[in-house]
Amino acid sequence: MSAHCCHHEHEPPSANGSPPPGYRRVLWIALLVNALMFGVEIAAGLRSGSVSLLADAIDFFGDAANYGLTLAVLSLGFAWRSRAALLKAASMLGFGAFVIGKTLWSASQGIVPEPITMGLVGVLALAANLGVAALLYAFREGDANMRGVWLCTRNDAIGNIAVMLAALGVFGTSTAWPDLAVAAVMACLAITSGWSVMRQARQELAGLSV
């Protein structure tokens, strides 16, 4: 698989809007994996009381929707792909704002999450995201739409590692603060990445109008 990815590294979409070879198949795999992990993490987050797990579950749902959107516009013109990237960026910004609000609410309630469930599900989610990230790595340097897909997956893998660290922190301190801190970091990462994708998409659309 790594050889296949290296073969297509930095390959941009063709001028007529056709996706790079293999990109559509990778997106379908990513969509299915993210939809499955959303179900797993939402159940685990509710059971364990972990804000970071719930944040990661919502992120999985958003990514699955974004992969579906990318598949819908994949063969359309460059302008439509850039507009889709704007929608993805808005969803990343919205996710970040929601998680910040949820973190503040949980901090006011003082609920301590269950660390064992957090850790086990975090490992499973990391394995899923690393697999998807490996498939998408070859397409990370495309247009804003493709870059947004890559950044979402990269952020997920970072978030999974952070959830596992939070689980260790909750286990060691018997407090909710490690979980809340990780949720806040995940929110900030989503906001900064969403702004980056939005800026690139606007530049692409501005270039088309010149």
N, C-alpha and C positions, 0 to 999 in steps of 0.2 A: 504494500500500500504506500509506503514512504517513497518508493521509487516512482510510482505513478504521480505522486504529489510533486516531487522534484521535477519531473518532466514538464509539468505545466506551470511551474512557478513563474509568477509575474505575467502570465498570459492574459491580456485584456480581452474584453468582449469585442466581437468584430464590429466593424463600422455599421453594418446593416441591422444591428441589434441582436444578433444571434449570441446566445451565451457560450462561454468556453466549453469544450468537450467535457462531459462528465459532471458539470455544475448542477444541472437539474436533478440528476440522481442523488447527488450529495444533499441537496436541499430537502428532498423527500425523506431521506434517512434522518436528517436533523429535525424535521418537523415531527416525525413519529416518536423519536427519542424524547424530545422536549415535551410533547403532549403526555407521554407516559410518566415522565418524571414530575410533571405538574401534579398529577393525581397522587403520586407517592408522597411528595413533599407537603402538599396541602394537608393530607391526612396526618402525617408525622408532626407537622408544625402545630396543628390543633391539639394533637394528643400530648405533645411535650410542652406546649406553652412557649415555644421559641419564636421570637420575632424574626430572627435571622433566617430561620427555616421558612417561615411564612413569606418573607421578602423574597427568598430564593424561589419559592414555589410560584409566586406571582411573576417573577422574572422568567421562569420556564414557560408560563402561559403566554406572556408577551412575546417571547422568542418564537414559540410555535405559530402564533398569529403572524408575526413578521416573516417567517419562512413561507407561510402560505401567501402572503402579499407579494413577496419576492417572486414566487413561482408564477403568480398571476400576471406580473408585468415583465417577466424575464425576456420575452421575445418582442416586447414593444420597443418604441424608440427611446433614445437616450434621455429625452426630456421627461418621459413618463417614469423612467427608472429613478431619475433625480427627484421627481415629485414623491415617489414612494419612499425615498430616503428621508424626505422631510417628515412624512408621517411616522416613520420609524423613530426619527430623532425626537419627535413630540412624545411618542410613547415612552421613550427612555427618560425624558425629562419628567413626565407624569409619574412614572414608576418611582423615580427618586423622591419626588415631593410626597407621594403617598407613604413611602417607607419612613421618611422623616417624621410625618405626622403620627404614624403607628408607633414609632420608637418613643416619641414624647408621651403618648398615651400610656404605653406599657410601663415607662419609667414612673409615672404617677401612681400606677397600681401596685408596684412592688412585687410582681409575680416572678418567682424563680423557675426557669425552665428545667426540664429533665435532660441532663447532659448525655446519657447513654444513647438515647434515640437520636439526639442531635448529631453525635459523632458517627454513628452507623449510617444514617441517611446521608450525611455529608460525604462520607467515603463513596457511597453508591453514586451520588450526584456528580462527584468529581470524576469518577471513571466514565460516566456517560458524557460529560462535557469535554473531557480530554479526547475521547474518541471522535466526537463531532468536530472539535477544534483541529485535530489532525487531518480530517477530511477537507476542512475549509481553508487550511493554511495556504494552499497553493493559489487561492483566489483572493487573498487579502489585499492586493494592490490594484484592484479594479476601480470602477467608478464609486460614487458615494453610496449607492445602493449595496454593492458588494462589500465595501468597507464597513458599512453599518452592520451587515450580517456577521462579519468577522469580529468586530468589536464586541457585539453582544455575546458571542460565544466565548471570547477571551475573558470578558468580565465575569461570565458565569463560572469559569474555572477558578479565577481568583477568588470569587465569592465563596465557592465550595471549600477552598483551603481555609478561608477566614472563618467559615462556620465550624470547621473541625477545631480550629484554635479556640474559638469561642466556647465550644463544648468542654475543652480542657480547662479553660478559665472558669467556667461555671462550676465544674466538678471540683476544682481546687479551692475556690473561694466561697462556694455556696451562695453566691449572689447573682443577680441578673445582669450586672453591668458589663461583663464581657460580651454577652449576647446583644445587648443594646448598642455597645460600641461598634461591633461588627456590622449590625444593621445600618448604623449611621454612615459607616465607611462605604458600604455597598450603595447607599443612596447617593453619596457624593460622587462615586465612580460612575454611576448611571447618568448623573446630571452633567458631568464634565464630558463624558463620551457622547451623550446626546447633543450637546452644544457643538462638539467638534464635527459630528456628522452633518448637523444642520448648516453649519458654516460652509462646509465643502459643497453640499447640495445647492445652496444659494449661489455659490460661485459658479457652479456648473450651469445653472439655469441663467445666470446673468451673462455667461459667455455665449449661450445659445441665442440670446436676444440681441447681441451686438451685430 
